[in-house]
């Protein structure tokens, strides 16, 4: 990467590249949403204090009261809108971000140019030093927005001020502006890189978690997940819980006659149909050819219909499974008894199956 490309990467994407930048935009939006609401609320209180000070002390005249009053009303509107809308409409975060910049910068400029023209401009200097580090945005955008208002302020200073006050405000605007832009660019660089690192750590932890909970062959949750979730599932129920116990018939016979690859294909297909017909989050492969699924607050015919649909689907591929299921009320629930009852029912179905097809297929 050339120097020009590195600079472009930093200014546009915080040094992480376009793909990573897009990846962490939701995190940036979330932070900006919070900061817009917080900043607008704090600014509303501060502007109100300045407004009351101007009214009580009568130190800024009518024009000052107009500026403070207008700023207070606009800040209140921004505060109300930010709390009422941006949680519901994430696309509003970026427009309101730049609106917040504009409102606070313009207020600082008006106070320094119109309300207190003979005093040092303090408020605007605080704004240009502070605001760039509050929000998270493309570093180039932070520099452009802040730099634009610095140029506007300096232009108005040449139009309204003279002598030492002009020199002092121009000098301070350049100094604080450079400080604010540099802090904003550097801050955004580290924030965006931090979000990328955080995202990668979460992704890594998720992969590690998935590796420990997901059966690689069937992509279904494994026995480790089953044992971890065993007692948590009942807490999601209000009235009852259903347990369905599956055992794939003929796996050993298929492995012996056609090879383990065909046996794996059968398990994969059966698992995919279990996930399809039942809640994937609470379906588990607990043994070589055994699966368990739960249903939260089921109806009797709901389990029967789902089970019948599942069996009809796998039969189309020439596969068979024995399925047993039971429903227990939460008030009298014992999870181990529920599993045991469903398993016993499954074994009864399995015995019936082999009686029908012949004992030579019992080797499963």
C-alpha positions as CSV (number, residue, x, y, z in Angstrom):
1,X,0.0,0.0,0.0
2,X,1.4,3.4,-1.0
3,X,1.6,6.4,1.3
4,X,-1.3,8.0,-0.5
5,X,-3.4,4.9,-0.1
6,X,-2.6,4.7,3.6
7,X,-3.6,8.3,4.1
8,X,-6.8,7.7,2.2
9,X,-7.5,4.5,4.2
10,X,-7.1,6.4,7.5
11,X,-9.2,9.4,6.5
12,X,-12.0,7.4,5.0
13,X,-12.0,4.2,6.9
14,X,-10.1,4.8,10.1
15,X,-7.2,2.7,8.8
16,X,-9.3,-0.5,8.7
17,X,-10.3,-0.6,5.0
18,X,-13.8,-0.4,3.5
19,X,-14.9,-4.0,4.3
20,X,-14.0,-3.8,8.0
21,X,-15.5,-0.3,8.2
22,X,-18.8,-1.5,6.9
23,X,-18.6,-4.4,9.3
24,X,-18.4,-2.1,12.3
25,X,-20.9,0.6,11.2
26,X,-23.7,-0.9,13.4
27,X,-21.4,-0.4,16.4
28,X,-20.6,3.2,15.4
29,X,-24.3,3.9,14.9
30,X,-25.1,2.5,18.3
31,X,-22.4,4.7,20.0
32,X,-23.5,7.8,18.0
33,X,-27.1,7.2,18.9
34,X,-26.2,7.3,22.6
35,X,-23.9,10.3,22.3
36,X,-26.4,12.3,20.3
37,X,-29.0,11.8,23.0
38,X,-26.5,12.5,25.8
39,X,-24.9,15.5,24.2
40,X,-28.2,17.1,23.2
41,X,-29.5,16.7,26.8
42,X,-26.4,18.1,28.4
43,X,-26.2,21.0,25.9
44,X,-29.9,21.8,26.5
45,X,-29.2,22.2,30.2
46,X,-26.1,24.3,29.7
47,X,-27.8,26.6,27.1
48,X,-30.7,27.0,29.5
49,X,-28.2,28.1,32.3
50,X,-26.6,30.6,29.9
51,X,-30.1,31.8,28.9
52,X,-31.2,32.3,32.5
53,X,-27.9,34.0,33.3
54,X,-28.4,36.5,30.4
55,X,-31.9,37.2,31.5
56,X,-31.2,37.6,35.2
57,X,-27.9,39.6,34.8
58,X,-29.1,41.5,31.8
59,X,-25.6,41.4,30.4
60,X,-26.2,40.5,26.8
61,X,-29.1,42.6,25.7
62,X,-32.0,41.7,23.5
63,X,-29.9,40.1,20.7
64,X,-28.2,37.9,23.3
65,X,-31.5,36.7,24.7
66,X,-32.8,36.0,21.2
67,X,-29.6,33.9,20.5
68,X,-29.8,32.0,23.7
69,X,-33.6,31.5,23.4
70,X,-33.3,30.2,19.8
71,X,-30.4,27.9,20.7
72,X,-32.4,26.6,23.7
73,X,-35.5,25.8,21.6
74,X,-33.4,24.2,18.8
75,X,-31.5,22.1,21.4
76,X,-34.7,21.0,23.1
77,X,-36.1,20.0,19.7
78,X,-32.9,18.0,18.9
79,X,-33.1,16.4,22.3
80,X,-36.7,15.4,22.0
81,X,-36.3,14.1,18.4
82,X,-33.1,12.2,19.2
83,X,-34.8,10.4,22.1
84,X,-38.1,9.8,20.2
85,X,-36.8,8.8,16.7
86,X,-33.3,7.5,16.4
87,X,-33.9,4.4,18.4
88,X,-36.6,3.5,15.9
89,X,-35.0,4.7,12.7
90,X,-31.3,4.1,12.6
91,X,-30.9,5.9,9.2
92,X,-31.6,9.1,11.1
93,X,-28.5,8.8,13.2
94,X,-26.1,10.2,10.6
95,X,-28.3,13.3,9.7
96,X,-28.9,14.0,13.3
97,X,-25.2,13.7,14.0
98,X,-24.4,16.5,11.5
99,X,-27.3,18.5,12.8
100,X,-25.9,18.3,16.3
101,X,-22.5,19.5,15.0
102,X,-24.1,22.4,13.2
103,X,-26.4,23.4,16.1
104,X,-23.6,23.6,18.6
105,X,-21.0,25.1,16.3
106,X,-23.4,27.8,15.1
107,X,-24.4,28.6,18.7
108,X,-20.7,28.9,19.7
109,X,-20.1,31.2,16.7
110,X,-23.1,33.4,17.4
111,X,-22.2,33.8,21.0
112,X,-18.6,34.8,20.1
113,X,-19.5,37.1,17.2
114,X,-22.9,38.7,18.1
115,X,-23.6,38.2,21.8
116,X,-20.1,38.8,23.2
117,X,-18.2,40.5,20.4
118,X,-15.8,42.4,22.7
119,X,-14.9,39.3,24.8
120,X,-12.7,36.3,24.0
121,X,-14.6,33.7,22.2
122,X,-14.5,30.8,24.6
123,X,-17.6,28.7,23.8
124,X,-16.7,28.1,20.2
125,X,-13.2,27.1,21.1
126,X,-14.5,24.6,23.6
127,X,-16.9,23.3,20.9
128,X,-14.2,22.8,18.2
129,X,-11.9,21.1,20.7
130,X,-14.5,18.9,22.3
131,X,-17.1,17.8,19.7
132,X,-14.8,16.0,17.2
133,X,-13.9,13.5,19.9
134,X,-17.5,12.9,21.1
135,X,-18.9,11.2,18.0
136,X,-17.5,8.4,15.8
137,X,-17.3,9.1,12.1
138,X,-15.1,8.9,9.1
139,X,-12.0,11.0,10.1
140,X,-12.2,13.0,6.9
141,X,-15.8,14.0,7.6
142,X,-14.9,15.2,11.1
143,X,-12.1,17.3,9.6
144,X,-14.3,18.8,6.9
145,X,-17.2,19.7,9.2
146,X,-15.1,21.2,11.9
147,X,-12.8,22.9,9.5
148,X,-15.7,24.4,7.6
149,X,-17.1,26.1,10.7
150,X,-13.6,27.3,11.7
151,X,-13.3,29.0,8.3
152,X,-16.8,30.5,8.8
153,X,-15.9,31.8,12.2
154,X,-12.6,33.3,11.1
155,X,-14.3,35.0,8.2
156,X,-16.9,36.6,10.5
157,X,-14.1,37.6,12.9
158,X,-12.5,39.6,10.0
159,X,-15.9,41.2,9.3
160,X,-16.8,42.1,12.9
161,X,-13.6,42.4,15.0
162,X,-10.4,44.3,14.9
163,X,-7.1,44.6,16.7
164,X,-6.0,42.3,19.4
165,X,-9.4,40.7,19.7
166,X,-9.3,39.7,16.0
167,X,-5.8,38.4,16.3
168,X,-6.6,36.5,19.5
169,X,-9.8,34.8,18.2
170,X,-8.2,33.9,14.8
171,X,-5.2,32.5,16.6
172,X,-7.2,30.5,19.1
173,X,-9.6,29.2,16.4
174,X,-6.6,27.9,14.4
175,X,-4.9,26.4,17.5
176,X,-8.0,24.8,19.0
177,X,-9.3,23.8,15.6
178,X,-6.1,22.0,14.8
179,X,-6.2,20.4,18.3
180,X,-9.8,19.3,17.9
181,X,-9.4,18.0,14.3
182,X,-6.3,16.1,15.2
183,X,-7.9,14.7,18.3
184,X,-11.0,13.7,16.3
185,X,-9.0,12.0,13.6
186,X,-6.8,10.2,16.0
187,X,-9.7,9.3,18.3
188,X,-11.8,8.0,15.4
189,X,-8.8,5.9,14.2
190,X,-8.5,4.2,17.5
191,X,-12.2,3.9,18.1
192,X,-12.8,2.3,14.7
193,X,-9.9,-0.1,15.1
194,X,-11.2,-0.9,18.6
195,X,-14.6,-1.8,17.2
196,X,-12.9,-4.0,14.5
197,X,-10.9,-5.8,17.2
198,X,-14.0,-6.2,19.4
199,X,-15.9,-7.6,16.5
200,X,-13.2,-10.1,15.7
201,X,-12.9,-11.2,19.3
202,X,-16.7,-11.7,19.4
203,X,-16.5,-13.6,16.2
204,X,-13.7,-15.8,17.5
205,X,-15.5,-16.4,20.7
206,X,-18.6,-17.3,18.8
207,X,-16.6,-19.8,16.6
208,X,-15.1,-21.3,19.7
209,X,-18.5,-21.5,21.3
210,X,-20.0,-23.1,18.2
211,X,-17.1,-25.6,18.0
212,X,-17.9,-26.7,21.6
213,X,-21.7,-26.8,21.0
214,X,-22.2,-27.7,17.4
215,X,-21.9,-31.2,15.9
216,X,-19.7,-30.9,12.9
217,X,-21.3,-33.7,10.9
218,X,-24.9,-32.7,11.2
219,X,-24.5,-29.0,12.1
220,X,-26.9,-29.6,15.0
221,X,-26.3,-28.8,18.6
222,X,-24.3,-31.5,20.3
223,X,-24.5,-33.4,23.6
224,X,-22.4,-30.7,25.3
225,X,-25.0,-28.1,24.4
226,X,-27.8,-30.5,25.4
227,X,-26.3,-31.0,28.9
228,X,-25.7,-27.3,29.2
229,X,-29.3,-26.3,28.2
230,X,-31.0,-29.2,29.9
231,X,-32.5,-27.4,32.8
232,X,-32.7,-24.0,31.1
233,X,-35.3,-25.1,28.5
234,X,-38.0,-25.6,31.1
235,X,-37.7,-22.0,32.3
236,X,-38.9,-20.8,28.8
237,X,-42.2,-22.7,29.2
238,X,-45.3,-21.3,30.8
239,X,-47.5,-24.4,30.9
240,X,-45.9,-27.4,29.4
241,X,-42.9,-28.8,27.6
242,X,-42.7,-31.5,24.9
243,X,-39.8,-33.9,24.3
244,X,-39.3,-35.8,21.1
245,X,-36.7,-38.6,21.1
246,X,-35.4,-39.8,17.7
247,X,-33.4,-42.9,16.8
248,X,-32.3,-43.4,13.2
249,X,-33.0,-47.0,12.1
250,X,-30.5,-49.0,10.1
251,X,-27.4,-46.9,10.5
252,X,-25.0,-49.8,11.3
253,X,-26.4,-51.8,8.4
254,X,-26.0,-48.9,6.0
255,X,-22.4,-48.3,7.2
256,X,-21.5,-52.0,6.8
257,X,-23.0,-52.5,3.4
258,X,-22.5,-49.1,1.7
259,X,-19.8,-47.4,3.7
260,X,-19.7,-44.7,6.4
261,X,-20.1,-42.0,3.8
262,X,-23.6,-43.1,3.0
263,X,-24.3,-43.4,6.8
264,X,-23.1,-39.9,7.2
265,X,-25.4,-38.7,4.5
266,X,-28.3,-40.3,6.2
267,X,-27.5,-38.7,9.5
268,X,-27.1,-35.3,7.8
269,X,-30.4,-35.5,6.0
270,X,-32.3,-36.7,9.1
271,X,-30.7,-33.9,11.2
272,X,-31.7,-31.3,8.5
273,X,-35.3,-32.5,8.7
274,X,-35.4,-32.4,12.4
275,X,-34.1,-28.8,12.3
276,X,-36.7,-28.0,9.7
277,X,-39.7,-29.4,11.5
278,X,-38.7,-28.5,15.0
279,X,-37.1,-25.5,16.8
280,X,-33.5,-25.5,15.7
281,X,-32.4,-23.8,18.9
282,X,-33.5,-26.7,21.1
283,X,-32.7,-29.7,18.8
284,X,-29.7,-31.8,19.7
285,X,-27.7,-34.8,18.5
286,X,-27.0,-36.7,21.8
287,X,-25.4,-39.8,20.4
288,X,-24.3,-41.5,17.2
289,X,-27.8,-42.0,15.8
290,X,-29.9,-40.4,18.5
291,X,-31.5,-36.9,18.5
292,X,-33.7,-35.0,21.0
293,X,-35.9,-32.0,20.3
294,X,-38.0,-29.9,22.6
295,X,-41.2,-27.9,22.0
296,X,-42.2,-25.1,24.3
297,X,-45.8,-25.1,25.4
298,X,-46.9,-27.6,22.8
299,X,-50.4,-28.8,21.8
300,X,-50.9,-32.6,21.5
301,X,-51.7,-32.5,17.8
302,X,-48.8,-30.1,17.1
303,X,-46.2,-32.7,18.1
304,X,-48.1,-35.5,16.3
305,X,-48.4,-33.5,13.1
306,X,-44.7,-32.3,13.2
307,X,-43.6,-35.9,13.9
308,X,-45.7,-37.4,11.1
309,X,-44.5,-34.7,8.6
310,X,-40.9,-35.4,9.6
311,X,-41.2,-39.2,9.2
312,X,-43.0,-38.8,5.8
313,X,-40.2,-36.6,4.6
314,X,-37.3,-39.0,5.5
315,X,-39.2,-42.0,4.1
316,X,-39.1,-40.3,0.7
317,X,-35.3,-40.8,0.8
318,X,-35.6,-44.4,2.0
319,X,-34.6,-43.5,5.6
320,X,-36.4,-44.6,8.7
321,X,-36.4,-43.5,12.3
322,X,-38.2,-44.5,15.5
323,X,-39.7,-41.5,17.3
324,X,-41.1,-41.3,20.8
325,X,-42.5,-38.2,22.5
326,X,-44.1,-37.1,25.7
327,X,-45.6,-33.9,27.1
328,X,-45.3,-32.8,30.8
329,X,-46.9,-29.9,32.6
330,X,-44.4,-27.5,34.1
331,X,-46.0,-27.8,37.6
332,X,-45.2,-31.5,37.8
333,X,-42.1,-31.5,35.6
334,X,-39.1,-33.7,36.1
335,X,-36.8,-33.3,33.1
336,X,-35.1,-36.6,33.5
337,X,-38.4,-38.4,33.8
338,X,-39.6,-36.5,30.7
339,X,-36.6,-37.6,28.7
340,X,-36.8,-41.2,30.0
341,X,-40.5,-41.4,29.1
342,X,-39.9,-40.1,25.5
343,X,-36.9,-42.5,25.2
344,X,-39.0,-45.5,26.3
345,X,-41.7,-44.6,23.8
346,X,-39.0,-44.4,21.1
347,X,-37.7,-47.9,22.0
348,X,-41.2,-49.3,21.9
349,X,-41.6,-47.9,18.4
350,X,-38.2,-49.2,17.4
351,X,-39.2,-52.8,18.5
352,X,-42.4,-52.5,16.5
353,X,-40.4,-51.3,13.5
354,X,-38.0,-54.3,13.5
355,X,-40.9,-56.7,14.0
356,X,-42.4,-55.3,10.8
357,X,-39.2,-55.3,8.7
358,X,-37.4,-58.4,10.1
359,X,-34.9,-59.0,12.8
360,X,-32.0,-59.0,10.3
361,X,-32.2,-55.2,10.2
362,X,-31.9,-54.9,13.9
363,X,-28.2,-54.3,13.4
364,X,-28.4,-50.5,13.6
